[in-house]
Amino acid sequence: MIEERFPGHPYLPYLLVLPSLAVIVVFLIYPFAQSVWGSFFITSFFGDKKLFVGLENYLELFRSPDYLQSVVVTLYFSAFVVVLGLAASLGIALLLNQRIGGLGIYQIALVWTYSISPAVAGVIWALLFAPATGLIPWLVGLVAPGYTLNWMTNGSLALLVVSLAATWKMLGYNIVFFLAGLQNIPEELIDAARVDGAGPWLSFRYITLPMLSPTTTFLLFMNMLYAFFQVFGLIDIMTQGGPGDATNLLVYNLYRDAFIHLNSGRANAQSVIIFVVIAVAAMVQLRAATKKAVYAR
């Protein structure tokens, strides 16, 4: 079969695929294998001595109240970012899909959030919520005189602010894909529903949502990856895991153990756990969502 498609060059397809495979092996598979192997050891402070301990690093993690608290915080944070982020993005995309004047300006203004780095997003939100000089505490003070909005000393409020910042950062990415999905829905289906007497809500529920299911499935997966792996810069700039570990997500806890406490074995174990959890959650999520996805146009 390969010889028919590439007459005289039977090995050409393998050569074309080889660079991609090399990148995957060198930058993904090999580092992950190193992490798995390193999670079975306790390493000295300077990294010159190793002691094989088997699964002790994993057992130590699940016996640690701080790590279990980090798991709970990450689950709350991820649920907020994924659910609220996708719902808000879809609502904004529906508005942007209307025929209104100046639509291009609105689209650019709402999409640009994804182009900035998480660290920059963290700086923006930290300045907005700065207790002494921020715009948001000042507005809250006007509405509720005498009340000081200090999220730096309130763990629940800090987690809420960080979650809002992370959701805002991802809005642009979600809006682009939802908008593309909405523009790919045949107008004939909407028109037929209107002729049959369906209102906006019924059209959205029985036509728009099912037709957007492939896009929604993809964004569920990407937002979950984002919430678990790509918010380190935002957390480091805004809270550094505080106050009182209220925003100490798994990825930030891994950073602390690896680069502050220099406990590479424990950090490797955490990276393996995060990878396994994400892989299992992604398979379950994609399997469940794909069964209900509508791919026909």
C-alpha positions, 0 to 999 in steps of 0.5 A: 500500500505504501509503495503504491502511494510512494512509488520508488520511495517505500521509506519516505513516509517513515522519514517524514514522520520521524522528526515528530516522533523524535520530538515526542520521545525527547521532550515528552516520553523521556522526561516522563520516564525520568520522572517516574524513575526519580519518584522511587528515590529520595535524593540528597539536598545537593543531588549527589546521592540517591536512596531507593524507597519504592512507593514511599514518596507516593505514600508520604504524599497521601499521608500529608494533610497539606498535599490533600488540601492542595488536591481539594483546592485544585478541584475547586479551582478547576471546576470553577475555571472549566464550568464558569469559563465555558458558560461565560465564553459560550454566552459571549460567543452567542452575542458576538455571533449577532449582526451588530455594528462594530462587531469586529472591535468587540471581537478583538477586545474580548479575544485579546485576553488569551494573547497575554501570558499568565504572569501578565494576567496575574499582574493585572488582577493583582493591581486591580484588587490591591487592598490599598490602591486597587480599583475594585476595593475602591469601588467596593468601599463606595458601595459599602463604606467602612468595608475593606476588601483585602483578599490577601488575608482571606483565603476563600476570597483569594481563591475566588479572585485567582479563579476569576483571573484564570477564567478571564485569561482563558476567555479569549481562547474559548470564545474563538472556538465557540464563535467558529462553531456557531458560524459553522451551524447551517442557517437552514436548521435555525430557520426551519426551527423558527418556521416550526415555532421554536423560540430562541431557547428551544433553538439553542437547546435542541440545535445550537448545543448539539451542533456545538458538542464537538467544540465543547468536548475539545474545550472541556479537555483544553480547559482542564489541562489549563487549570491543572498545568498552565496557571503557575505564573498567575499563582506565583505573581498573585498569591504564591500559594497563600494566604495559608495555602488557600491557593496552593494548587497542585502545580504550585505545590510541585514547584515548591517541593522541587525548587524551594524544598529541593525534594526531587523525589516527592516532586517527581511523584507529584508530577506522575500523580497529576499526569495519571489523574489528567489522563484518566479524567480526559479519557472518561470525559472524552468517552462520555462526551463523544457518545453524545457529540453531533459531528454531522453538519 
